[in-house]
Amino acid sequence: MSGLPILTKTNFTAGELSLDMLGRGDLAAYANGAMRLRNVTIAPVGGVSRRAGLRHVDTARGPGRLIAFEFNTEQTYLLVLTDLRMDVYADGIHVADFATPWTGAQVGQLAWTQTADTLLVVHPEVEPRRITRTSHAAWTVAPWTFFAGTADDEDADVIQQPYHKFAGDDVTLQPSGISGSVTLTASASVFQAGHVGLRLRLKAKEVKVTAFTSATQVTAEVKQTLVDTEATKDWEEQALSPLRGWPVSACFHQDRLVIGGTRDLPNRLFLSKSSDLFNFDLGEGLDDEAIEFALLSDQVNAIRAVFSGRHLQVFTSGAEWMVSGDPLTPSKIQLTRQTRVGSPVDRTVSPRDVDGATLFVSRDGNDLREFLFADVEQAYQSTDLAMLAKHLVKTPVDMDYDSGRRLFHVVMDDGTLGTVTVYRSEKVTAWTQHSTEGRFRSVAVVDSEVYLLVEREGVHTVERFDPALALDAALTGESAEPKVTWDGLDHLEGRSVRILADGGAIENAVVTDGAVTLAEPARTVQVGLPFAHEVAPLPPVVQGAGGPGTVVRLVRANFRLLDTQALHIDTGRGLTPVAFRRFGRAAFDAAPPTFSGDVQIRAIGWRRDAFQPLWRVHQDTPLPCTILAVATEMKITD
């Protein structure tokens, strides 16, 4: 036999790693990674803790999307978008609800941006809306209103919205007159019945279509006296309409409203006038006037998102672009393709900023990319943050960043929640996976509170992570006098729940008529659905081992714990709870002591399975558990 090598695991900052990493013990990530990290969170400094439980907030109307809305530094809201409705919550309390135009099938394609008290929401098939907070409980939803009039206010009925010529360049339009009601005759079939009510521009003069005659002829009302009655190629129609579709994405950048792509103009960008967000008049190309251009390249570039970062960033179906110019003006603007990753086309997953980097989902749904400007190359790079944990990334559908805890939450299509601890200055990218009795569907971070939309047996609920809880869909209760019956649990009707009574006694019960009955009376309870957390390291890689077939025996393991009340460890002979030393006398059913320090576990038995970890923590006991480091002493065969 050889000596007794000791492996010290000082942190978990590489997170859970894919099994194909088992042959790469030479990488630093191997020493700092783990085989399984489930329902735990990793601190930026390296410790791993049982995740917070989920507090029940409310029952949602159905499938939907969560949006964070920050009115000011003191008042934030959670907006819950479902089929044709929106519910508003402040500090977890429902304060308002109102009708919206988006169906449940459309909420997955919504994009939004906010300025002051107004949220702009877009969908390619629905006229864009502005949602405005007028008071704590009063909200309005209205279509976008573009600037009406001209610079000198001579034509108050002129609408300065984006325009585009959808017909071929050679198609001409000829008016029958220059004022009043005129007939417009086209040289090719370009008109549809849907043109009625839309606006056209002939030589920069505006008319409104009032009647459809044929594919080559319509009647229009002149809004600005036309230049002449000659046939002209210089004409265009409004770019945003029920006929041509609506914006795909929007953001604010350098005091301009940016519209990124529409249904029928998927690769076109429209930037409003500077400091005049709903005025898209191109004018004479002066520095403060509106800007319009298309993304032209050797591949399809349907815009999926626009994002205001160090530069205006454009995420398309096939590549990522940088729009530069300091400031952006019609004469100085530059457009440069940066990387060729692409973004999803079947859903909208809005990019998020993390410490100056923009995180976005790749088109194939297998990557979480970090779009970051490199000063040396003076260009953006798209690093894959999921390279070592591909098995956890399963078609992301929503994501948001908890900056206070440095946790980036990604909701997957299969209902799991991938959480990445991101600490760029220390090169920490650590993945874990969360699950619950049901499926996660959406996430939003509202003023450091992480809210989730959860589906359980077809019922959708709004819940939030609460460090004071250790169960899911949970509620707490308190009574001055001990009692055995606790009600108010209608959202858990018929379910088997776990109960933590007076911080120590743990019971199981079934919710009947919205209530549970304890075996013994209690003053405080926590009632919810149990979940198990798991921590398992990667198999050891020991220098001098005999290669394949090496037999390893764990002699002892030393766990350094912090504020831990329960620890169940399997060293090869089944899960065993660790008994922490308790000084003095305590009631039998009192809460277990909170322990910080070292716990030593002895083990017996040899391991021949190269894929088997030396130890494993697995427990559904609803009590806190934090592991800071683990030192293992082993014997190995020569």
PAMISE-848160 format. One record per residue (C-alpha): x, y, z. Coordinates in nm, 3 decimals, decimal comma. Each point is the difference from the previous one (the first is absolute). Layout:
<pts>
PT       X       Y       Z
PT       X       Y       Z
...
</pts>
This chain:
<pts>
PT       X       Y       Z
PT   0,000   0,000   0,000
PT   0,102   0,358  -0,053
PT  -0,025   0,279   0,257
PT  -0,313   0,189   0,093
PT  -0,046   0,283  -0,248
PT  -0,223   0,285   0,112
PT  -0,207   0,197  -0,249
PT  -0,129   0,335   0,120
PT  -0,296   0,151  -0,181
PT   0,006   0,365   0,093
PT  -0,289   0,123  -0,216
PT  -0,267  -0,088  -0,256
PT   0,062   0,296  -0,232
PT  -0,004  -0,211  -0,319
PT  -0,352  -0,126   0,075
PT  -0,153  -0,321  -0,129
PT   0,197  -0,141  -0,294
PT  -0,104  -0,229  -0,285
PT   0,098  -0,367   0,023
PT   0,228   0,039  -0,301
PT   0,228   0,196   0,234
PT   0,085  -0,316   0,196
PT   0,313  -0,050  -0,208
PT   0,129   0,354   0,051
PT   0,143  -0,008   0,348
PT   0,278   0,227  -0,126
PT  -0,236   0,299  -0,017
PT  -0,041   0,241   0,289
PT  -0,377  -0,026  -0,048
PT   0,018  -0,368   0,096
PT   0,137   0,080   0,345
PT  -0,259   0,273   0,057
PT  -0,294  -0,176  -0,166
PT  -0,250  -0,267   0,100
PT  -0,186  -0,292  -0,152
PT  -0,338   0,113   0,131
PT  -0,117   0,327   0,153
PT  -0,378  -0,005   0,023
PT  -0,221   0,244   0,185
PT   0,301   0,179   0,142
PT   0,156   0,338  -0,068
PT   0,368   0,080  -0,021
PT   0,131   0,310   0,174
PT   0,245   0,210  -0,205
PT   0,268  -0,090   0,256
PT  -0,059  -0,372  -0,054
PT  -0,227  -0,151   0,266
PT  -0,309  -0,200  -0,094
PT  -0,334   0,036   0,185
PT  -0,344  -0,154  -0,014
PT  -0,210   0,238  -0,207
PT  -0,268   0,220   0,148
PT  -0,355  -0,126   0,002
PT  -0,280   0,150  -0,209
PT  -0,263   0,214   0,170
PT  -0,347  -0,015  -0,154
PT  -0,106   0,345  -0,122
PT  -0,316  -0,060  -0,202
PT  -0,172  -0,231  -0,245
PT   0,049   0,125  -0,356
PT  -0,269   0,004  -0,269
PT   0,197  -0,248  -0,214
PT   0,318  -0,027  -0,211
PT   0,178   0,331  -0,039
PT   0,306   0,216   0,043
PT   0,146   0,198   0,290
PT   0,132   0,354  -0,048
PT   0,183   0,219   0,252
PT  -0,111   0,365   0,002
PT   0,198   0,259   0,197
PT  -0,190   0,324   0,046
PT   0,264   0,157   0,223
PT   0,262  -0,108   0,251
PT  -0,267  -0,041   0,267
PT  -0,282  -0,165  -0,195
PT   0,027  -0,306  -0,223
PT  -0,264  -0,230  -0,144
PT  -0,039  -0,350  -0,137
PT  -0,213  -0,018  -0,314
PT  -0,156  -0,339  -0,080
PT  -0,109  -0,026  -0,362
PT  -0,248  -0,277  -0,081
PT  -0,266  -0,055  -0,264
PT  -0,141   0,348  -0,075
PT   0,066   0,119   0,358
PT   0,270   0,157   0,213
PT   0,020  -0,015   0,379
PT   0,213   0,242   0,201
PT   0,167  -0,085   0,331
PT   0,181   0,230   0,240
PT   0,204  -0,164   0,277
PT  -0,181  -0,325  -0,073
PT  -0,347   0,156   0,033
PT  -0,243   0,017  -0,292
PT  -0,079   0,367  -0,066
PT  -0,150   0,015  -0,351
PT  -0,103  -0,193  -0,309
PT  -0,115   0,101  -0,347
PT  -0,065  -0,129  -0,350
PT   0,278  -0,037  -0,259
PT  -0,002  -0,094  -0,370
PT   0,242  -0,295   0,019
PT  -0,124  -0,358   0,010
PT   0,163  -0,270   0,206
PT   0,156  -0,141  -0,318
PT   0,160   0,338  -0,077
PT   0,163   0,087   0,332
PT   0,306  -0,212  -0,080
PT   0,085   0,234  -0,290
PT  -0,041   0,324   0,192
PT   0,286   0,245   0,039
PT   0,001   0,312   0,214
PT   0,199   0,301   0,112
PT  -0,065   0,264   0,266
PT   0,047   0,371   0,044
PT  -0,112   0,181   0,316
PT  -0,360  -0,101   0,075
PT  -0,066  -0,155  -0,342
PT   0,056  -0,355  -0,124
PT   0,007  -0,051  -0,377
PT  -0,107  -0,350  -0,105
PT   0,027  -0,139  -0,354
PT  -0,109  -0,310  -0,189
PT   0,032  -0,043  -0,380
PT  -0,373  -0,080  -0,039
PT  -0,149   0,253   0,244
PT   0,002   0,379  -0,008
PT   0,264   0,112   0,255
PT  -0,125   0,125   0,335
PT   0,121   0,237   0,266
PT  -0,087  -0,099   0,355
PT   0,003   0,297   0,235
PT  -0,021   0,017   0,377
PT  -0,218   0,294   0,098
PT  -0,026  -0,099   0,367
PT   0,075  -0,296   0,224
PT  -0,320  -0,177  -0,103
PT  -0,080   0,175  -0,330
PT   0,164  -0,107  -0,326
PT  -0,086   0,073  -0,363
PT   0,067  -0,190  -0,322
PT  -0,003   0,190  -0,329
PT   0,147  -0,032  -0,352
PT   0,316   0,190  -0,081
PT  -0,065   0,355  -0,117
PT   0,255   0,140  -0,242
PT   0,076   0,372  -0,023
PT  -0,266   0,184  -0,199
PT   0,097   0,309  -0,193
PT   0,310   0,145  -0,163
PT   0,288   0,204   0,131
PT  -0,188   0,327  -0,053
PT  -0,340  -0,151   0,092
PT  -0,147   0,092  -0,337
PT  -0,149  -0,348  -0,044
PT  -0,139  -0,118   0,333
PT  -0,150  -0,317  -0,153
PT   0,332  -0,131  -0,137
PT   0,129  -0,304   0,195
PT   0,377  -0,036   0,030
PT   0,014  -0,379   0,008
PT   0,239  -0,237  -0,182
PT  -0,064  -0,043  -0,374
PT   0,126  -0,251  -0,256
PT  -0,059  -0,086  -0,364
PT  -0,111  -0,366  -0,006
PT  -0,060   0,001  -0,376
PT   0,276  -0,039  -0,257
PT   0,226   0,298  -0,068
PT  -0,143   0,049  -0,350
PT  -0,365   0,009   0,106
PT  -0,147   0,348  -0,042
PT  -0,297   0,171   0,159
PT  -0,200   0,275  -0,167
PT  -0,252   0,224   0,178
PT  -0,302   0,145  -0,181
PT   0,037   0,332   0,182
PT   0,209   0,181   0,260
PT  -0,261   0,067   0,271
PT  -0,330  -0,124   0,138
PT  -0,108  -0,352  -0,094
PT   0,215  -0,151  -0,275
PT   0,038  -0,328  -0,184
PT   0,339  -0,172   0,018
PT   0,089  -0,225  -0,291
PT   0,293  -0,242   0,024
PT   0,200  -0,143  -0,290
PT  -0,021  -0,348   0,153
PT  -0,225  -0,194   0,234
PT   0,104   0,130   0,343
PT  -0,321   0,087   0,185
PT  -0,208  -0,217   0,234
PT  -0,323   0,060   0,187
PT   0,212   0,030   0,313
PT   0,147   0,325  -0,130
PT  -0,320   0,184   0,093
PT   0,077   0,225   0,296
PT   0,375  -0,008  -0,061
PT   0,220   0,291  -0,100
PT   0,223   0,040  -0,304
PT   0,259   0,259  -0,093
PT   0,050   0,130  -0,351
PT   0,313   0,213  -0,037
PT  -0,002   0,042   0,381
PT  -0,364   0,119  -0,001
PT  -0,256  -0,197   0,198
PT  -0,336  -0,148  -0,099
PT  -0,240  -0,237   0,173
PT  -0,166  -0,287  -0,189
PT  -0,378   0,013   0,038
PT  -0,126  -0,261  -0,248
PT   0,130  -0,306  -0,188
PT  -0,099  -0,031  -0,365
PT   0,241  -0,258  -0,141
PT   0,355  -0,128   0,035
PT   0,116   0,299  -0,205
PT  -0,235   0,274   0,121
PT  -0,113   0,154   0,330
PT  -0,163   0,323   0,114
PT   0,187   0,220   0,246
PT  -0,044   0,317   0,201
PT   0,286   0,248  -0,043
PT   0,153   0,108   0,332
PT   0,277   0,214  -0,153
PT  -0,039   0,171  -0,337
PT   0,171  -0,224  -0,256
PT   0,284   0,127  -0,217
PT  -0,161  -0,093  -0,334
PT  -0,210  -0,264  -0,177
PT   0,288  -0,172  -0,176
PT   0,063  -0,372   0,044
PT   0,286  -0,045   0,246
PT   0,221  -0,275   0,137
PT   0,052   0,212   0,311
PT  -0,275  -0,138   0,221
PT  -0,029  -0,219   0,308
PT  -0,251  -0,124   0,258
PT  -0,001  -0,018   0,377
PT   0,233  -0,274   0,117
PT  -0,204  -0,095   0,307
PT  -0,359  -0,106  -0,061
PT  -0,242  -0,293   0,026
PT   0,085  -0,071  -0,365
PT   0,380   0,003   0,030
PT   0,040  -0,109   0,361
PT   0,135   0,159   0,315
PT   0,335   0,029   0,180
PT   0,186  -0,310   0,116
PT   0,218   0,177   0,258
PT   0,071   0,343   0,144
PT   0,240   0,179   0,234
PT   0,124   0,349   0,088
PT   0,353   0,101  -0,100
PT   0,167   0,341   0,011
PT  -0,334   0,170   0,056
PT  -0,159  -0,166  -0,302
PT  -0,273  -0,264  -0,022
PT   0,135  -0,294  -0,203
PT  -0,238  -0,233  -0,184
PT   0,175  -0,321  -0,096
PT  -0,170  -0,186  -0,282
PT  -0,368  -0,043  -0,086
PT  -0,197  -0,297  -0,129
PT   0,042   0,099  -0,368
PT   0,331   0,190   0,044
PT   0,189  -0,247   0,221
PT   0,347   0,143  -0,064
PT  -0,075   0,373   0,026
PT   0,082   0,246   0,278
PT  -0,185   0,324   0,069
PT   0,144   0,258   0,243
PT  -0,211   0,298   0,104
PT   0,109   0,361   0,011
PT   0,227   0,087   0,289
PT  -0,203   0,094   0,311
PT  -0,324  -0,046  -0,196
PT  -0,073  -0,367   0,052
PT  -0,309  -0,036  -0,219
PT   0,115   0,216  -0,291
PT   0,153  -0,201  -0,286
PT   0,026   0,282  -0,254
PT   0,320  -0,056  -0,202
PT   0,000   0,367  -0,103
PT   0,321   0,109  -0,171
PT   0,232  -0,234   0,187
PT   0,103   0,252   0,265
PT   0,175  -0,128   0,313
PT  -0,314  -0,006   0,217
PT  -0,235  -0,146  -0,262
PT  -0,126  -0,356  -0,026
PT   0,209  -0,284  -0,144
PT  -0,104  -0,304  -0,204
PT   0,208  -0,279  -0,152
PT  -0,001  -0,374  -0,070
PT   0,240  -0,275   0,107
PT   0,141  -0,130  -0,327
PT   0,234  -0,298  -0,013
PT   0,049  -0,344  -0,153
PT  -0,257  -0,161   0,231
PT  -0,349   0,057   0,135
PT   0,008   0,245   0,291
PT  -0,350   0,017   0,147
PT   0,033   0,228   0,301
PT  -0,097  -0,171   0,324
PT   0,109   0,259   0,256
PT   0,161   0,342   0,032
PT   0,194   0,085   0,313
PT   0,159   0,319   0,128
PT   0,345  -0,074   0,137
PT   0,339   0,151  -0,066
PT  -0,130   0,021  -0,357
PT  -0,339  -0,069  -0,151
PT   0,002  -0,379  -0,025
PT  -0,219  -0,182  -0,251
PT  -0,071  -0,370   0,043
PT  -0,130  -0,174  -0,311
PT  -0,091  -0,353  -0,104
PT   0,346  -0,055  -0,146
PT   0,248   0,247   0,151
PT   0,072   0,275   0,251
PT   0,066   0,357  -0,112
PT   0,143   0,319   0,145
PT  -0,143   0,340  -0,095
PT   0,257   0,263   0,090
PT   0,029   0,376  -0,016
PT   0,070   0,246   0,277
PT  -0,258   0,134  -0,014
PT  -0,217  -0,191  -0,247
PT  -0,085   0,232  -0,289
PT  -0,115  -0,067  -0,357
PT   0,348   0,090  -0,131
PT   0,217  -0,172   0,263
PT  -0,183  -0,325   0,063
PT   0,197  -0,320  -0,062
PT  -0,131  -0,355  -0,014
PT   0,234  -0,296   0,056
PT  -0,074  -0,370   0,030
PT   0,181  -0,145   0,302
PT  -0,076  -0,368   0,052
PT  -0,212  -0,266  -0,169
PT  -0,194  -0,179   0,270
PT  -0,362   0,103  -0,054
PT  -0,300   0,029   0,234
PT  -0,321  -0,207   0,029
PT  -0,273   0,070  -0,256
PT  -0,290  -0,191   0,156
PT  -0,001   0,197   0,325
PT   0,138   0,321   0,149
PT   0,260  -0,036   0,273
PT   0,112   0,353   0,078
PT   0,378   0,053   0,044
PT   0,114   0,111   0,345
PT   0,290   0,212   0,121
PT   0,244  -0,153   0,249
PT   0,293   0,221   0,101
PT   0,024   0,164  -0,342
PT  -0,040  -0,325  -0,195
PT  -0,322  -0,088  -0,181
PT  -0,121  -0,355   0,053
PT  -0,215  -0,154  -0,273
PT  -0,127  -0,342  -0,105
PT   0,131  -0,161  -0,319
PT  -0,237  -0,089  -0,281
PT   0,040  -0,377   0,054
PT  -0,093   0,037   0,367
PT   0,316  -0,175   0,121
PT   0,211   0,302   0,100
PT  -0,012   0,292   0,236
PT   0,232   0,251  -0,165
PT   0,183   0,299   0,145
PT   0,019   0,284  -0,254
PT   0,293   0,206   0,125
PT   0,212   0,274  -0,157
PT   0,372  -0,083  -0,002
PT   0,215   0,313   0,013
PT   0,300  -0,174  -0,157
PT  -0,188  -0,113  -0,312
PT  -0,239   0,299   0,011
PT  -0,279  -0,245  -0,077
PT  -0,261  -0,211   0,178
PT   0,046  -0,366   0,086
PT  -0,269  -0,257   0,081
PT   0,133  -0,239   0,264
PT  -0,212  -0,303   0,086
PT  -0,067   0,004   0,376
PT  -0,156  -0,348  -0,017
PT   0,295  -0,176  -0,165
PT   0,068  -0,219   0,306
PT  -0,364  -0,060   0,093
PT  -0,182  -0,066  -0,327
PT  -0,228  -0,259   0,158
PT  -0,169   0,271   0,208
PT  -0,087   0,233  -0,292
PT  -0,322  -0,125  -0,160
PT  -0,153   0,265  -0,225
PT  -0,025   0,306   0,228
PT  -0,334   0,183  -0,010
PT   0,058   0,281   0,252
PT   0,278   0,143   0,215
PT   0,087   0,281   0,239
PT   0,289   0,106   0,225
PT   0,005   0,037   0,377
PT   0,289   0,246   0,028
PT   0,002   0,009   0,380
PT   0,075  -0,372   0,028
PT   0,177  -0,018  -0,338
PT  -0,236  -0,277  -0,113
PT  -0,115  -0,021  -0,361
PT  -0,322  -0,201  -0,028
PT  -0,094  -0,178  -0,324
PT  -0,339  -0,171  -0,041
PT   0,026  -0,304  -0,228
PT  -0,266  -0,141  -0,230
PT  -0,011  -0,322   0,204
PT  -0,106   0,192   0,311
PT   0,332   0,000   0,182
PT   0,180   0,314   0,114
PT   0,369   0,034  -0,075
PT   0,179   0,243   0,228
PT   0,345   0,135  -0,074
PT   0,214   0,170   0,261
PT   0,179   0,269  -0,201
PT   0,297   0,191   0,139
PT   0,197   0,115  -0,301
PT   0,288   0,171   0,185
PT   0,080  -0,332   0,172
PT  -0,080  -0,212  -0,308
PT  -0,284  -0,179   0,177
PT  -0,265  -0,166  -0,219
PT  -0,172  -0,270   0,201
PT  -0,316  -0,183  -0,112
PT  -0,255  -0,171   0,221
PT  -0,347  -0,133  -0,078
PT  -0,320   0,061   0,195
PT  -0,317  -0,205  -0,023
PT  -0,333   0,003   0,182
PT  -0,313  -0,210   0,016
PT  -0,117   0,140  -0,332
PT   0,164   0,214  -0,268
PT   0,154   0,345  -0,001
PT  -0,142   0,211  -0,285
PT   0,126   0,358   0,040
PT   0,228   0,208   0,221
PT   0,040   0,368   0,089
PT   0,219   0,178   0,254
PT  -0,180   0,289   0,168
PT   0,215   0,209   0,232
PT   0,215  -0,300   0,105
PT  -0,306  -0,226   0,040
PT  -0,005  -0,297  -0,241
PT  -0,354  -0,081  -0,117
PT  -0,093  -0,314  -0,191
PT  -0,305  -0,116  -0,190
PT  -0,043  -0,368   0,090
PT  -0,232  -0,256  -0,159
PT  -0,125  -0,288   0,215
PT  -0,253  -0,241  -0,151
PT  -0,128   0,267  -0,237
PT  -0,035   0,268   0,268
PT   0,236   0,298  -0,022
PT   0,116   0,184   0,309
PT   0,221   0,301   0,069
PT   0,269  -0,079   0,257
PT   0,323   0,158   0,117
PT   0,321  -0,123   0,156
PT  -0,003   0,068   0,374
PT   0,314  -0,076   0,206
PT  -0,221  -0,041   0,308
PT  -0,172  -0,303  -0,159
PT   0,122  -0,352  -0,077
PT  -0,310  -0,129  -0,184
PT  -0,166   0,089  -0,332
PT  -0,343   0,157  -0,056
PT   0,031   0,068   0,369
PT  -0,183   0,220   0,246
PT   0,075   0,074   0,362
PT  -0,233   0,043   0,294
PT   0,028   0,131   0,354
PT  -0,237  -0,019   0,296
PT   0,023   0,139   0,351
PT  -0,145  -0,325   0,131
PT   0,115  -0,343  -0,127
PT  -0,248  -0,165  -0,234
PT  -0,020  -0,314  -0,215
PT  -0,208   0,119  -0,298
PT   0,143   0,248  -0,248
PT  -0,197   0,124  -0,300
PT   0,049   0,239  -0,295
PT   0,163  -0,270  -0,215
PT  -0,254  -0,020  -0,284
PT   0,276   0,014  -0,264
PT   0,130  -0,334   0,135
PT  -0,337  -0,174   0,019
PT   0,034  -0,379  -0,017
PT   0,378   0,004   0,007
PT   0,235  -0,178   0,235
PT   0,196   0,272   0,177
PT   0,284   0,029   0,246
PT  -0,047   0,200   0,321
PT   0,272   0,160   0,207
PT  -0,155   0,078   0,338
PT   0,162   0,234   0,252
PT   0,321  -0,019  -0,202
PT   0,075  -0,359   0,101
PT  -0,274  -0,261  -0,032
PT  -0,049  -0,130  -0,354
PT  -0,328  -0,158  -0,105
PT  -0,173  -0,114  -0,316
PT  -0,366   0,063  -0,074
PT  -0,254   0,030  -0,280
PT  -0,176   0,332  -0,050
PT  -0,375  -0,049   0,039
PT  -0,248   0,285  -0,039
PT   0,297   0,238  -0,011
PT   0,135  -0,106   0,341
PT   0,239  -0,241   0,172
PT  -0,015  -0,156   0,345
PT   0,313  -0,053   0,210
PT   0,069  -0,284   0,238
PT   0,092   0,253   0,270
PT  -0,099   0,366   0,036
PT   0,251   0,263  -0,115
PT   0,036   0,377   0,008
PT   0,179   0,034  -0,336
PT  -0,013  -0,213  -0,313
PT   0,146  -0,009  -0,346
PT  -0,207  -0,207  -0,244
PT   0,099  -0,082  -0,356
PT   0,129  -0,253  -0,249
PT   0,328  -0,177   0,077
PT   0,300   0,005  -0,229
PT   0,333  -0,179   0,026
PT   0,342   0,152  -0,051
PT   0,302  -0,196  -0,113
PT   0,375   0,059  -0,002
PT   0,237  -0,255  -0,150
PT   0,365   0,062  -0,097
PT   0,176  -0,127  -0,307
PT   0,190  -0,329   0,042
PT   0,354   0,060   0,134
PT   0,300   0,024  -0,228
PT   0,304  -0,110   0,199
PT   0,357   0,032  -0,126
PT   0,175  -0,336  -0,007
PT  -0,317  -0,204  -0,026
PT   0,011  -0,314  -0,205
PT  -0,204   0,140  -0,285
PT  -0,322  -0,171  -0,112
PT  -0,124  -0,248   0,257
PT   0,152   0,184   0,296
PT  -0,173  -0,088   0,325
PT  -0,062   0,287   0,243
PT  -0,112  -0,005   0,361
PT  -0,125   0,302   0,190
PT   0,144  -0,009   0,353
PT  -0,150   0,319   0,136
PT  -0,150   0,325  -0,121
PT   0,005   0,333   0,181
PT  -0,286   0,239  -0,081
PT   0,031   0,367   0,089
PT  -0,354   0,128   0,059
PT  -0,162   0,338   0,055
PT  -0,334   0,061   0,176
PT  -0,113  -0,356  -0,070
PT  -0,287  -0,178   0,180
PT  -0,014  -0,326  -0,196
PT   0,250  -0,202  -0,202
PT  -0,063  -0,342  -0,155
PT   0,309  -0,164  -0,151
PT   0,046  -0,319  -0,202
PT   0,356  -0,137  -0,003
PT  -0,096  -0,322  -0,173
PT  -0,228  -0,167   0,254
PT  -0,313   0,211  -0,029
PT  -0,102   0,341   0,126
PT   0,080   0,068   0,363
PT  -0,100   0,313   0,193
PT   0,281   0,179   0,181
PT  -0,062   0,065   0,370
PT   0,136   0,341   0,099
PT   0,122   0,047   0,353
PT  -0,263   0,162   0,222
PT   0,112   0,167   0,323
PT  -0,237   0,033   0,292
PT  -0,352  -0,134   0,015
PT  -0,263   0,061  -0,265
PT  -0,353  -0,113  -0,068
PT  -0,034  -0,316  -0,203
PT  -0,194   0,174  -0,278
PT   0,198   0,324   0,006
PT   0,161   0,130  -0,318
PT   0,339  -0,164  -0,070
PT   0,297   0,217   0,093
PT   0,162   0,212  -0,267
PT   0,349  -0,136  -0,046
PT   0,308   0,167  -0,148
PT   0,328  -0,188   0,000
PT   0,155  -0,329  -0,110
PT  -0,172  -0,338  -0,003
PT   0,204  -0,316  -0,058
PT  -0,157  -0,306  -0,161
PT   0,175  -0,338  -0,009
PT  -0,070  -0,246  -0,280
PT   0,076  -0,361  -0,098
PT  -0,006  -0,190  -0,327
PT   0,188   0,016  -0,330
PT  -0,124   0,168  -0,315
PT   0,063  -0,154  -0,342
PT  -0,246   0,215  -0,198
PT   0,188   0,288  -0,162
PT  -0,325   0,195  -0,031
PT  -0,086  -0,029   0,369
PT   0,069   0,300   0,227
PT   0,159  -0,064   0,339
PT  -0,289   0,163   0,184
PT  -0,343   0,145  -0,064
PT  -0,234   0,234   0,187
PT  -0,370  -0,052  -0,066
PT  -0,283   0,120   0,223
PT  -0,352   0,135  -0,008
PT   0,004   0,105   0,365
PT  -0,125   0,362  -0,006
PT   0,293   0,142   0,194
PT   0,298   0,213  -0,110
PT   0,323  -0,162  -0,117
PT   0,318   0,173  -0,124
PT   0,323  -0,179  -0,094
PT   0,306   0,222  -0,029
PT   0,273  -0,258  -0,065
PT   0,066  -0,375   0,015
PT   0,327  -0,183   0,067
PT   0,009  -0,371  -0,085
PT   0,262  -0,252   0,113
PT   0,029  -0,310  -0,221
PT   0,182  -0,323  -0,058
PT   0,075  -0,109  -0,355
PT   0,145  -0,309  -0,163
PT   0,336   0,020  -0,175
</pts>
